[in-house]
């Protein structure tokens, strides 16, 4: 499991932004379509909202990778 550290005073990162920042997708457009197709899950549940707020402690799974947000 990989970890992703929120920066500064951020309380959250949006799901699409996380996938891009973690290098799991090449662009925001790619993230948008992958999420809409149900390819991402948050805390074990499929999520189709790219604007879903991901907070510290959440675990995102995508493409066989898991990321814990800190």
Gaussian input, Z-matrix of N, CA and C with variables (Angstrom, degrees):
# hf/3-21g

backbone

0 1
 N
 C     1     B1
 C     2     B2     1     A1
 N     3     B3     2     A2     1     D1
 C     4     B4     3     A3     2     D2
 C     5     B5     4     A4     3     D3
 N     6     B6     5     A5     4     D4
 C     7     B7     6     A6     5     D5
 C     8     B8     7     A7     6     D6
 N     9     B9     8     A8     7     D7
 C    10    B10     9     A9     8     D8
 C    11    B11    10    A10     9     D9
 N    12    B12    11    A11    10    D10
 C    13    B13    12    A12    11    D11
 C    14    B14    13    A13    12    D12
 N    15    B15    14    A14    13    D13
 C    16    B16    15    A15    14    D14
 C    17    B17    16    A16    15    D15
 N    18    B18    17    A17    16    D16
 C    19    B19    18    A18    17    D17
 C    20    B20    19    A19    18    D18
 N    21    B21    20    A20    19    D19
 C    22    B22    21    A21    20    D20
 C    23    B23    22    A22    21    D21
 N    24    B24    23    A23    22    D22
 C    25    B25    24    A24    23    D23
 C    26    B26    25    A25    24    D24
 N    27    B27    26    A26    25    D25
 C    28    B28    27    A27    26    D26
 C    29    B29    28    A28    27    D27
 N    30    B30    29    A29    28    D28
 C    31    B31    30    A30    29    D29
 C    32    B32    31    A31    30    D30
 N    33    B33    32    A32    31    D31
 C    34    B34    33    A33    32    D32
 C    35    B35    34    A34    33    D33
 N    36    B36    35    A35    34    D34
 C    37    B37    36    A36    35    D35
 C    38    B38    37    A37    36    D36
 N    39    B39    38    A38    37    D37
 C    40    B40    39    A39    38    D38
 C    41    B41    40    A40    39    D39
 N    42    B42    41    A41    40    D40
 C    43    B43    42    A42    41    D41
 C    44    B44    43    A43    42    D42
 N    45    B45    44    A44    43    D43
 C    46    B46    45    A45    44    D44
 C    47    B47    46    A46    45    D45
 N    48    B48    47    A47    46    D46
 C    49    B49    48    A48    47    D47
 C    50    B50    49    A49    48    D48
 N    51    B51    50    A50    49    D49
 C    52    B52    51    A51    50    D50
 C    53    B53    52    A52    51    D51
 N    54    B54    53    A53    52    D52
 C    55    B55    54    A54    53    D53
 C    56    B56    55    A55    54    D54
 N    57    B57    56    A56    55    D55
 C    58    B58    57    A57    56    D56
 C    59    B59    58    A58    57    D57
 N    60    B60    59    A59    58    D58
 C    61    B61    60    A60    59    D59
 C    62    B62    61    A61    60    D60
 N    63    B63    62    A62    61    D61
 C    64    B64    63    A63    62    D62
 C    65    B65    64    A64    63    D63
 N    66    B66    65    A65    64    D64
 C    67    B67    66    A66    65    D65
 C    68    B68    67    A67    66    D66
 N    69    B69    68    A68    67    D67
 C    70    B70    69    A69    68    D68
 C    71    B71    70    A70    69    D69
 N    72    B72    71    A71    70    D70
 C    73    B73    72    A72    71    D71
 C    74    B74    73    A73    72    D72
 N    75    B75    74    A74    73    D73
 C    76    B76    75    A75    74    D74
 C    77    B77    76    A76    75    D75
 N    78    B78    77    A77    76    D76
 C    79    B79    78    A78    77    D77
 C    80    B80    79    A79    78    D78
 N    81    B81    80    A80    79    D79
 C    82    B82    81    A81    80    D80
 C    83    B83    82    A82    81    D81
 N    84    B84    83    A83    82    D82
 C    85    B85    84    A84    83    D83
 C    86    B86    85    A85    84    D84
 N    87    B87    86    A86    85    D85
 C    88    B88    87    A87    86    D86
 C    89    B89    88    A88    87    D87
 N    90    B90    89    A89    88    D88
 C    91    B91    90    A90    89    D89
 C    92    B92    91    A91    90    D90
 N    93    B93    92    A92    91    D91
 C    94    B94    93    A93    92    D92
 C    95    B95    94    A94    93    D93
 N    96    B96    95    A95    94    D94
 C    97    B97    96    A96    95    D95
 C    98    B98    97    A97    96    D96
 N    99    B99    98    A98    97    D97
 C   100   B100    99    A99    98    D98
 C   101   B101   100   A100    99    D99
 N   102   B102   101   A101   100   D100
 C   103   B103   102   A102   101   D101
 C   104   B104   103   A103   102   D102
 N   105   B105   104   A104   103   D103
 C   106   B106   105   A105   104   D104
 C   107   B107   106   A106   105   D105
 N   108   B108   107   A107   106   D106
 C   109   B109   108   A108   107   D107
 C   110   B110   109   A109   108   D108
 N   111   B111   110   A110   109   D109
 C   112   B112   111   A111   110   D110
 C   113   B113   112   A112   111   D111
 N   114   B114   113   A113   112   D112
 C   115   B115   114   A114   113   D113
 C   116   B116   115   A115   114   D114
 N   117   B117   116   A116   115   D115
 C   118   B118   117   A117   116   D116
 C   119   B119   118   A118   117   D117
 N   120   B120   119   A119   118   D118
 C   121   B121   120   A120   119   D119
 C   122   B122   121   A121   120   D120
 N   123   B123   122   A122   121   D121
 C   124   B124   123   A123   122   D122
 C   125   B125   124   A124   123   D123
 N   126   B126   125   A125   124   D124
 C   127   B127   126   A126   125   D125
 C   128   B128   127   A127   126   D126
 N   129   B129   128   A128   127   D127
 C   130   B130   129   A129   128   D128
 C   131   B131   130   A130   129   D129
 N   132   B132   131   A131   130   D130
 C   133   B133   132   A132   131   D131
 C   134   B134   133   A133   132   D132
 N   135   B135   134   A134   133   D133
 C   136   B136   135   A135   134   D134
 C   137   B137   136   A136   135   D135
 N   138   B138   137   A137   136   D136
 C   139   B139   138   A138   137   D137
 C   140   B140   139   A139   138   D138
 N   141   B141   140   A140   139   D139
 C   142   B142   141   A141   140   D140
 C   143   B143   142   A142   141   D141
 N   144   B144   143   A143   142   D142
 C   145   B145   144   A144   143   D143
 C   146   B146   145   A145   144   D144
 N   147   B147   146   A146   145   D145
 C   148   B148   147   A147   146   D146
 C   149   B149   148   A148   147   D147
 N   150   B150   149   A149   148   D148
 C   151   B151   150   A150   149   D149
 C   152   B152   151   A151   150   D150
 N   153   B153   152   A152   151   D151
 C   154   B154   153   A153   152   D152
 C   155   B155   154   A154   153   D153
 N   156   B156   155   A155   154   D154
 C   157   B157   156   A156   155   D155
 C   158   B158   157   A157   156   D156
 N   159   B159   158   A158   157   D157
 C   160   B160   159   A159   158   D158
 C   161   B161   160   A160   159   D159
 N   162   B162   161   A161   160   D160
 C   163   B163   162   A162   161   D161
 C   164   B164   163   A163   162   D162
 N   165   B165   164   A164   163   D163
 C   166   B166   165   A165   164   D164
 C   167   B167   166   A166   165   D165
 N   168   B168   167   A167   166   D166
 C   169   B169   168   A168   167   D167
 C   170   B170   169   A169   168   D168
 N   171   B171   170   A170   169   D169
 C   172   B172   171   A171   170   D170
 C   173   B173   172   A172   171   D171
 N   174   B174   173   A173   172   D172
 C   175   B175   174   A174   173   D173
 C   176   B176   175   A175   174   D174
 N   177   B177   176   A176   175   D175
 C   178   B178   177   A177   176   D176
 C   179   B179   178   A178   177   D177
 N   180   B180   179   A179   178   D178
 C   181   B181   180   A180   179   D179
 C   182   B182   181   A181   180   D180
 N   183   B183   182   A182   181   D181
 C   184   B184   183   A183   182   D182
 C   185   B185   184   A184   183   D183
 N   186   B186   185   A185   184   D184
 C   187   B187   186   A186   185   D185
 C   188   B188   187   A187   186   D186
 N   189   B189   188   A188   187   D187
 C   190   B190   189   A189   188   D188
 C   191   B191   190   A190   189   D189
 N   192   B192   191   A191   190   D190
 C   193   B193   192   A192   191   D191
 C   194   B194   193   A193   192   D192
 N   195   B195   194   A194   193   D193
 C   196   B196   195   A195   194   D194
 C   197   B197   196   A196   195   D195
 N   198   B198   197   A197   196   D196
 C   199   B199   198   A198   197   D197
 C   200   B200   199   A199   198   D198
 N   201   B201   200   A200   199   D199
 C   202   B202   201   A201   200   D200
 C   203   B203   202   A202   201   D201
 N   204   B204   203   A203   202   D202
 C   205   B205   204   A204   203   D203
 C   206   B206   205   A205   204   D204
 N   207   B207   206   A206   205   D205
 C   208   B208   207   A207   206   D206
 C   209   B209   208   A208   207   D207

   B1=1.4602
   B2=1.5214
   B3=1.3235
   B4=1.4647
   B5=1.5279
   B6=1.3190
   B7=1.4663
   B8=1.5100
   B9=1.3202
   B10=1.4605
   B11=1.5161
   B12=1.3075
   B13=1.4645
   B14=1.5276
   B15=1.3266
   B16=1.4656
   B17=1.5169
   B18=1.3225
   B19=1.4606
   B20=1.5196
   B21=1.3170
   B22=1.4605
   B23=1.5067
   B24=1.3336
   B25=1.4547
   B26=1.5233
   B27=1.3444
   B28=1.4598
   B29=1.5201
   B30=1.3314
   B31=1.4568
   B32=1.5238
   B33=1.3385
   B34=1.4585
   B35=1.5216
   B36=1.3344
   B37=1.4572
   B38=1.5207
   B39=1.3120
   B40=1.4591
   B41=1.5255
   B42=1.3269
   B43=1.4571
   B44=1.5221
   B45=1.3142
   B46=1.4701
   B47=1.5163
   B48=1.3278
   B49=1.4642
   B50=1.5230
   B51=1.3210
   B52=1.4604
   B53=1.5240
   B54=1.3187
   B55=1.4636
   B56=1.5242
   B57=1.3132
   B58=1.4690
   B59=1.5260
   B60=1.3225
   B61=1.4662
   B62=1.5296
   B63=1.3284
   B64=1.4626
   B65=1.5302
   B66=1.3354
   B67=1.4577
   B68=1.5207
   B69=1.3265
   B70=1.4612
   B71=1.5143
   B72=1.3138
   B73=1.4668
   B74=1.5245
   B75=1.3351
   B76=1.4612
   B77=1.5186
   B78=1.3290
   B79=1.4627
   B80=1.5205
   B81=1.3087
   B82=1.4497
   B83=1.5222
   B84=1.3246
   B85=1.4655
   B86=1.5297
   B87=1.3307
   B88=1.4585
   B89=1.5269
   B90=1.3234
   B91=1.4675
   B92=1.5246
   B93=1.3152
   B94=1.4650
   B95=1.5207
   B96=1.3323
   B97=1.4602
   B98=1.5273
   B99=1.3199
   B100=1.4640
   B101=1.5289
   B102=1.3261
   B103=1.4659
   B104=1.5252
   B105=1.3319
   B106=1.4691
   B107=1.5260
   B108=1.3415
   B109=1.4598
   B110=1.5256
   B111=1.3381
   B112=1.4600
   B113=1.5161
   B114=1.3220
   B115=1.4660
   B116=1.5273
   B117=1.3199
   B118=1.4703
   B119=1.5238
   B120=1.3174
   B121=1.4652
   B122=1.5220
   B123=1.3271
   B124=1.4593
   B125=1.5199
   B126=1.3111
   B127=1.4704
   B128=1.5307
   B129=1.3431
   B130=1.4564
   B131=1.5097
   B132=1.3333
   B133=1.4555
   B134=1.5192
   B135=1.3342
   B136=1.4617
   B137=1.5215
   B138=1.3276
   B139=1.4661
   B140=1.5179
   B141=1.3219
   B142=1.4620
   B143=1.5275
   B144=1.3208
   B145=1.4704
   B146=1.5369
   B147=1.3321
   B148=1.4685
   B149=1.5232
   B150=1.3122
   B151=1.4534
   B152=1.5278
   B153=1.3258
   B154=1.4735
   B155=1.5216
   B156=1.3179
   B157=1.4641
   B158=1.5244
   B159=1.3216
   B160=1.4539
   B161=1.5243
   B162=1.3212
   B163=1.4656
   B164=1.5250
   B165=1.3356
   B166=1.4605
   B167=1.5270
   B168=1.3198
   B169=1.4557
   B170=1.5135
   B171=1.3377
   B172=1.4592
   B173=1.5283
   B174=1.3325
   B175=1.4602
   B176=1.5267
   B177=1.3292
   B178=1.4610
   B179=1.5205
   B180=1.3264
   B181=1.4607
   B182=1.5235
   B183=1.3410
   B184=1.4604
   B185=1.5187
   B186=1.3136
   B187=1.4568
   B188=1.5187
   B189=1.3191
   B190=1.4502
   B191=1.5191
   B192=1.3199
   B193=1.4659
   B194=1.5244
   B195=1.3153
   B196=1.4673
   B197=1.5185
   B198=1.3223
   B199=1.4632
   B200=1.5171
   B201=1.3187
   B202=1.4675
   B203=1.5230
   B204=1.3272
   B205=1.4590
   B206=1.5245
   B207=1.3290
   B208=1.4640
   B209=1.4987
   A1=108.37
   A2=115.15
   A3=120.95
   A4=109.24
   A5=114.74
   A6=119.54
   A7=109.74
   A8=115.35
   A9=122.28
   A10=107.78
   A11=116.36
   A12=122.16
   A13=110.56
   A14=116.26
   A15=119.84
   A16=107.73
   A17=116.67
   A18=121.00
   A19=112.22
   A20=114.98
   A21=121.70
   A22=113.40
   A23=115.41
   A24=121.07
   A25=112.72
   A26=117.54
   A27=120.13
   A28=110.16
   A29=115.70
   A30=120.98
   A31=110.64
   A32=116.41
   A33=121.26
   A34=110.08
   A35=114.68
   A36=122.56
   A37=105.25
   A38=117.74
   A39=120.38
   A40=108.94
   A41=115.23
   A42=121.36
   A43=112.25
   A44=117.87
   A45=120.98
   A46=111.92
   A47=116.70
   A48=121.31
   A49=111.02
   A50=117.00
   A51=121.07
   A52=110.79
   A53=116.79
   A54=119.42
   A55=111.14
   A56=116.00
   A57=120.10
   A58=110.67
   A59=118.03
   A60=121.90
   A61=111.67
   A62=116.91
   A63=121.30
   A64=111.97
   A65=116.46
   A66=120.39
   A67=114.05
   A68=117.27
   A69=120.37
   A70=112.54
   A71=116.85
   A72=122.91
   A73=107.49
   A74=115.73
   A75=120.01
   A76=113.79
   A77=116.84
   A78=119.00
   A79=111.03
   A80=114.57
   A81=120.23
   A82=111.88
   A83=116.24
   A84=120.61
   A85=109.62
   A86=116.65
   A87=120.57
   A88=110.60
   A89=116.40
   A90=120.99
   A91=110.12
   A92=116.47
   A93=121.28
   A94=111.16
   A95=116.90
   A96=120.06
   A97=112.02
   A98=117.62
   A99=120.87
   A100=110.43
   A101=116.36
   A102=120.45
   A103=110.46
   A104=117.00
   A105=120.66
   A106=111.59
   A107=116.93
   A108=121.64
   A109=112.44
   A110=117.22
   A111=121.26
   A112=114.36
   A113=117.29
   A114=120.94
   A115=113.54
   A116=117.75
   A117=121.33
   A118=109.57
   A119=115.29
   A120=118.77
   A121=109.25
   A122=114.55
   A123=122.36
   A124=107.10
   A125=115.40
   A126=121.50
   A127=112.06
   A128=115.32
   A129=120.94
   A130=116.30
   A131=118.15
   A132=121.15
   A133=110.34
   A134=116.30
   A135=121.11
   A136=108.98
   A137=115.18
   A138=120.84
   A139=108.80
   A140=117.21
   A141=121.38
   A142=111.95
   A143=116.93
   A144=121.36
   A145=109.06
   A146=116.88
   A147=118.36
   A148=111.72
   A149=117.70
   A150=121.73
   A151=113.51
   A152=116.41
   A153=120.93
   A154=109.34
   A155=116.61
   A156=120.84
   A157=109.49
   A158=115.27
   A159=122.24
   A160=107.30
   A161=115.61
   A162=122.03
   A163=110.68
   A164=115.92
   A165=121.20
   A166=109.31
   A167=116.55
   A168=122.48
   A169=113.44
   A170=117.34
   A171=120.49
   A172=110.07
   A173=115.32
   A174=121.53
   A175=107.76
   A176=115.49
   A177=122.52
   A178=108.22
   A179=116.30
   A180=121.62
   A181=108.67
   A182=115.22
   A183=120.85
   A184=108.61
   A185=117.17
   A186=121.56
   A187=114.29
   A188=116.97
   A189=120.43
   A190=114.83
   A191=116.91
   A192=122.08
   A193=109.32
   A194=116.09
   A195=121.54
   A196=108.30
   A197=115.07
   A198=121.39
   A199=109.09
   A200=116.11
   A201=121.17
   A202=106.73
   A203=115.31
   A204=120.85
   A205=108.97
   A206=116.04
   A207=122.30
   A208=110.00
   D1=131.14
   D2=176.93
   D3=-89.52
   D4=163.91
   D5=176.74
   D6=-123.16
   D7=147.06
   D8=176.62
   D9=-126.97
   D10=124.79
   D11=-177.85
   D12=-95.41
   D13=123.28
   D14=172.14
   D15=-65.44
   D16=146.66
   D17=-175.92
   D18=-100.04
   D19=143.53
   D20=173.45
   D21=53.62
   D22=-127.22
   D23=-175.93
   D24=-97.22
   D25=14.29
   D26=178.47
   D27=-64.03
   D28=134.61
   D29=175.95
   D30=-93.43
   D31=-21.30
   D32=-174.99
   D33=-157.20
   D34=168.56
   D35=169.95
   D36=-136.41
   D37=144.78
   D38=179.09
   D39=-75.70
   D40=149.58
   D41=-175.13
   D42=-54.29
   D43=-48.27
   D44=-179.81
   D45=-60.64
   D46=-40.91
   D47=178.76
   D48=-65.59
   D49=-37.74
   D50=179.29
   D51=-64.48
   D52=-45.76
   D53=-179.99
   D54=-59.36
   D55=-39.79
   D56=179.14
   D57=-71.11
   D58=-46.70
   D59=-178.27
   D60=-63.12
   D61=-32.18
   D62=-179.41
   D63=-83.14
   D64=-3.55
   D65=177.92
   D66=78.43
   D67=18.27
   D68=-179.99
   D69=-84.52
   D70=-19.58
   D71=173.27
   D72=-135.14
   D73=159.49
   D74=-177.82
   D75=-89.41
   D76=-21.03
   D77=-176.81
   D78=-150.85
   D79=165.51
   D80=176.59
   D81=-64.43
   D82=-33.79
   D83=179.21
   D84=-65.83
   D85=-43.50
   D86=177.54
   D87=-61.17
   D88=-41.84
   D89=177.91
   D90=-61.76
   D91=-45.05
   D92=-178.87
   D93=-55.38
   D94=-51.01
   D95=-177.03
   D96=-68.59
   D97=-39.43
   D98=179.74
   D99=-63.08
   D100=-42.30
   D101=-179.97
   D102=-67.82
   D103=-44.23
   D104=179.20
   D105=-60.95
   D106=-29.84
   D107=179.67
   D108=-83.35
   D109=1.97
   D110=176.15
   D111=78.41
   D112=26.82
   D113=-177.43
   D114=-88.03
   D115=-3.76
   D116=-179.49
   D117=-117.22
   D118=147.05
   D119=173.69
   D120=-131.68
   D121=150.45
   D122=178.83
   D123=-123.19
   D124=120.89
   D125=-179.08
   D126=52.63
   D127=40.06
   D128=174.92
   D129=86.03
   D130=-0.57
   D131=-179.92
   D132=-119.15
   D133=133.26
   D134=179.17
   D135=-57.94
   D136=135.99
   D137=-179.98
   D138=-126.25
   D139=127.94
   D140=179.65
   D141=-111.83
   D142=14.57
   D143=179.15
   D144=-106.79
   D145=109.21
   D146=-177.44
   D147=-68.46
   D148=-21.28
   D149=178.76
   D150=-87.54
   D151=5.74
   D152=179.51
   D153=-55.38
   D154=129.65
   D155=-179.63
   D156=-80.75
   D157=124.57
   D158=179.92
   D159=-105.39
   D160=123.16
   D161=-176.05
   D162=-109.04
   D163=166.29
   D164=175.92
   D165=-54.37
   D166=133.90
   D167=-179.43
   D168=98.76
   D169=-18.36
   D170=178.32
   D171=-73.37
   D172=149.68
   D173=176.62
   D174=-119.29
   D175=124.45
   D176=179.97
   D177=-109.69
   D178=131.99
   D179=176.55
   D180=-115.11
   D181=136.10
   D182=-179.76
   D183=-160.85
   D184=129.38
   D185=174.52
   D186=56.62
   D187=36.88
   D188=179.12
   D189=81.40
   D190=1.42
   D191=178.70
   D192=-108.72
   D193=149.26
   D194=173.02
   D195=-123.10
   D196=137.75
   D197=179.66
   D198=-127.43
   D199=126.28
   D200=173.86
   D201=-99.22
   D202=126.98
   D203=179.81
   D204=-87.83
   D205=134.58
   D206=-179.40
   D207=-121.07

